[in-house]
């Protein structure tokens, strides 16, 4: 078997999730969906920093790593940056992690 670009991409993605803070931030963004619910503050950098009691610069660094790996997208809305899960990337990861035998059965 040859190492492909998909292997390199998956490796980068898994490295991004290997950090406990990034994994927790990713989970929070995933659980909150596309934010903008009235019962939550949403997936803004400030809300994430407040929830995890981390400095804005630390959260920004973690979000940069998640964004660089293709796991999340970030969009500026006025003065705020709102983050969302990149489901295209997640579906590609599932294909790579699903054994070929199971893929053929579907």
Secondary structure, 3 states (H helix, E strand, C coil): CCCCHHHHHHHHHHHHHCCHHHHHHHHHHHHHCCCCCCCCCCCEHHHHHHHHCCCHHHHHHHHHHHHHCCCEEEEEECCEEEEEECHHHHHHHHHHHCCHHHHHHC
